[in-house]
Amino acid sequence: MAITILDYSASVPDSFSGGAAPVTIPQVPTQLQLADLGIFIPQASADTASGNVLLSVDVGVQNLGPTFNNALQFHLYRDGQEIFNTQLGTQTIGATSNYFYNVSFSTVDQNVPLGFHVYLLNVSAIISVAGQSTVQLFGPVTLSGLAIT
């Protein structure tokens, strides 16, 4: 079976290379929107009723504070409906610790109906001792989507 590329879109809201200040990621349940993109699923043939969208994410974060275990929850939405989430644990050791993480993950949104769809990438933090530790969005942030049949 041949794979057909239907659409591609990428969102790079900020590379953070221009000296922009890091943004603190809010504590759950509040979510920070990191990126969005639109994907169009056309009718590629008479048999086509849906498509699949490969979503890829890269986010740079920094964990600040003394010895605490924190976590980040990432959420992907299609047209306002959550389709995927994942959690990443972060750690700091020592009072002046600054740990940088490049978070990368991918997922496939299967059987996406024909038409235009908006994907959102959100994040929230789970801080073990609130007020004594933070996780900041340091950059870069990228969200890309590849629609295929």
C-alpha positions in Angstrom: 0.0 0.0 0.0 1.4 3.4 -1.0 1.5 6.2 1.5 0.4 9.6 0.2 1.4 12.9 1.9 -1.8 15.0 2.1 -0.5 18.1 4.1 2.3 19.3 6.2 2.5 22.1 8.8 5.0 23.3 11.3 4.7 25.8 14.2 7.8 27.4 15.7 6.3 30.1 17.9 9.7 31.1 19.3 13.2 29.9 19.1 14.1 31.8 22.3 17.4 32.7 20.7 16.7 36.4 20.7 17.1 36.8 24.4 13.5 36.4 25.4 13.0 35.7 29.0 12.0 32.1 30.0 8.3 31.6 30.8 7.2 29.8 34.0 5.0 26.8 33.3 1.9 27.0 35.5 0.9 24.4 38.1 -1.9 21.9 37.2 -4.7 22.3 36.4 -3.8 25.5 34.5 -2.2 24.9 31.1 0.1 27.1 29.0 -0.5 26.9 25.3 2.9 26.5 23.5 2.0 26.1 19.9 -0.8 25.5 17.4 -1.1 24.4 13.7 -3.7 23.6 11.1 -3.8 20.5 9.0 -6.1 19.9 6.0 -7.2 16.3 5.1 -8.5 16.3 1.5 -10.3 13.5 -0.2 -7.4 12.0 -2.0 -9.5 9.3 -3.7 -13.0 8.0 -3.8 -12.1 5.5 -1.0 -10.6 8.2 1.3 -12.8 8.9 4.3 -10.1 9.9 6.8 -6.3 10.3 7.2 -3.6 9.9 9.8 -1.6 12.8 11.2 1.9 12.3 12.6 2.5 14.9 15.3 6.1 15.7 16.5 7.0 17.9 19.4 10.3 19.4 20.7 10.3 21.6 23.8 13.2 23.0 25.8 12.6 23.4 29.5 14.6 24.3 32.6 14.0 23.0 36.1 15.0 25.4 38.9 15.2 25.0 42.6 16.6 22.9 45.4 16.2 19.1 45.6 12.7 18.3 44.3 11.1 16.0 41.8 8.8 17.7 39.4 6.9 16.6 36.3 5.5 18.2 33.2 2.2 17.1 31.6 1.9 17.7 27.8 -1.5 17.7 26.1 -2.3 17.6 22.4 -5.8 18.7 21.2 -7.5 18.4 17.9 -10.4 20.8 17.4 -10.6 21.3 21.2 -10.7 17.6 22.1 -7.7 16.1 23.9 -6.2 13.3 21.7 -2.9 12.6 23.5 -1.1 13.4 26.8 2.2 12.4 28.3 4.2 13.1 31.4 7.9 13.8 31.9 9.6 13.7 35.3 12.3 16.3 36.0 14.8 16.5 38.9 17.1 19.0 40.5 19.9 18.2 43.0 21.4 21.0 45.0 20.3 24.5 45.9 21.7 26.1 42.8 20.7 23.4 40.3 19.6 24.4 36.8 18.8 21.4 34.8 17.9 21.8 31.1 15.7 19.2 29.3 14.9 18.9 25.6 11.6 17.1 25.5 10.8 15.2 22.3 7.8 13.0 21.6 5.6 11.9 18.7 2.2 10.4 18.3 -0.2 9.5 15.4 -3.7 10.8 15.4 -5.5 8.1 13.5 -8.7 8.2 11.4 -8.9 12.0 11.3 -12.0 13.0 9.4 -11.7 15.0 6.1 -11.5 18.7 6.4 -9.4 21.3 8.3 -8.3 20.6 11.8 -6.5 22.8 14.4 -4.0 21.1 16.8 -2.9 22.7 20.1 0.1 21.8 22.3 -0.3 22.7 26.0 1.8 22.1 29.1 1.4 22.2 32.8 3.7 21.5 35.8 3.3 19.2 38.7 5.5 20.8 41.4 6.2 18.6 44.4 6.7 21.6 46.8 5.0 24.6 45.3 6.7 27.9 45.7 10.2 26.3 46.2 10.8 25.0 42.7 9.7 26.0 39.2 9.9 24.7 35.7 10.4 27.2 32.9 9.9 27.1 29.2 13.3 27.9 27.9 12.9 27.0 24.2 12.9 26.2 21.5 9.3 25.0 20.9 8.3 23.2 17.7 5.1 21.4 16.7 4.9 19.7 13.3 2.1 17.7 11.7 2.3 15.4 8.6 -1.0 14.2 7.2 -0.9 10.9 5.3 -3.2 8.2 4.0 
